[in-house]
Structure formats: C-alpha cells, structure tokens
Amino acid sequence: VEETKPKFKSFALPNLVPPKIPDGERVDFDDIHRKRMEKDLNELQTLIEAHFESRKKEEEELISLKDRIEKRRSERAEQQRIRNEREKERQKRLEEERTRKEEEEAKRRAEDDAKKKKTLTSLHFGERHAGKKQTGREKKKKILSDRRKSLDIENASESVLREKAKELWNWMHQLEEEKFELQYQFAKQKYEVSAKINKHRSTLNMKSNLL
C-alpha cells in the first residue's frame, strides 16, 4: 500500500462588507473600528479553529493509514514466517525419508551379501567334501555322464535319425577340439614348469659355484 500525503483544505477569507452609516447621526469611527476588529478577530479565530480541526482530522487519517500499512506488513511477515516454517518441516521430512531409505537399502545389501557369502561357503564346503570322497576315476565318470546326451531314437523317423546323427557328429567334432585344446594347454603348462625348474636349478648351481 502506497502512503499518500494528506491534502490540506484551502480556506478563503469571506468578503468583508463595510458597515452602513445611518444618515443624520454622529459617526463614531472608534466604535466602528473596534467592532470591525472584533468581527475580524472572531472570523480569524473561527478560521483558525476550523483549520486546526481539519488538520487534526487529516493527522488522524494519516495515523490510521500508517497503522493499516504496519498491520499489513506484520501480517505479511507472519505469513512468510509460517511458510518458512512449513518449508523447513517439509525439508526435514524429506531428509528423514531419504536417510531411512538409505539405511534400509544398506541393510538389504548387507543381508544379500551375507546370504551370498553363506551360499558360497556352503558350496565350497560341499565341493571340498565331495572332492575328498570322489576319486579321479569317479570324477571322470561323472563328467562324462553329465556331458553324455541321451539318444531317444526309439520309434524315430528317418529325418529324426539323420538329425540325431548330425548332432552326434557335431558333438564329436566339438569334443575333438576341446581335447586338442586341453592337450595344448597341458603341453604348454608342462613346458613352463620344466623351464622354471631348469631356471631354478641353474640359479642354485651358480650360487653353489660362487660359494
């Protein structure tokens, strides 16, 4: 609300009419002057009182306007304070919710990790016990049994038999490739082990010669 300056009312002096002098009577100029002065003084006093009354009313209106402006400012400040408090509470709730979700997620990940570790430990423990009980031959039999494919050719048509034969051929070809790869890896590892042994022996011989 914009503050408006009070407008003061202008006062105009009334038209002064000279008193009429009766004919044939003695004129008392002092009395006329005195009466005129009294009249002027009364009119001036009336104007002064009216002016101060108007000024008082305008000042009251100005004070009332200032009070309304101040009240409006106070109301706006209170509304802003309430909005700020609500925003702080909202941010606090969001932060608490985010923290709670992070804690739940961390707890869930920890539980999942614990389950995975437990499962891996159980598998490793089972493999160790199974390895102790099974011999090398039994392991080979198990591997071959797992990789052996069932033919299921009873009452099969010629096209099915041809397809089965093709599958067996491809499987045998794959086994040959795997066999060759394993032989190559075995020969390579054997060569590397032999080279390391020879190098170690050479190092020991050099040290013994130095001594």
Contacts in CASP RR format, 6 or more apart in sequence:
PFRMAT RR
TARGET T0000
AUTHOR 0000-0000-0000
METHOD contacts of the structure
MODEL  1
VEETKPKFKSFALPNLVPPKIPDGERVDFDDIHRKRMEKDLNELQTLIEA
HFESRKKEEEELISLKDRIEKRRSERAEQQRIRNEREKERQKRLEEERTR
KEEEEAKRRAEDDAKKKKTLTSLHFGERHAGKKQTGREKKKKILSDRRKS
LDIENASESVLREKAKELWNWMHQLEEEKFELQYQFAKQKYEVSAKINKH
RSTLNMKSNLL
1 65 0 8 1.000
1 68 0 8 1.000
1 69 0 8 1.000
1 72 0 8 1.000
3 65 0 8 1.000
3 66 0 8 1.000
3 69 0 8 1.000
4 65 0 8 1.000
6 58 0 8 1.000
6 59 0 8 1.000
6 61 0 8 1.000
6 62 0 8 1.000
7 58 0 8 1.000
8 54 0 8 1.000
8 55 0 8 1.000
8 58 0 8 1.000
9 54 0 8 1.000
11 47 0 8 1.000
11 50 0 8 1.000
11 51 0 8 1.000
13 43 0 8 1.000
13 47 0 8 1.000
14 43 0 8 1.000
16 40 0 8 1.000
19 32 0 8 1.000
19 35 0 8 1.000
19 36 0 8 1.000
21 27 0 8 1.000
131 139 0 8 1.000
134 142 0 8 1.000
149 167 0 8 1.000
149 168 0 8 1.000
149 171 0 8 1.000
151 164 0 8 1.000
153 160 0 8 1.000
153 161 0 8 1.000
153 164 0 8 1.000
156 164 0 8 1.000
END
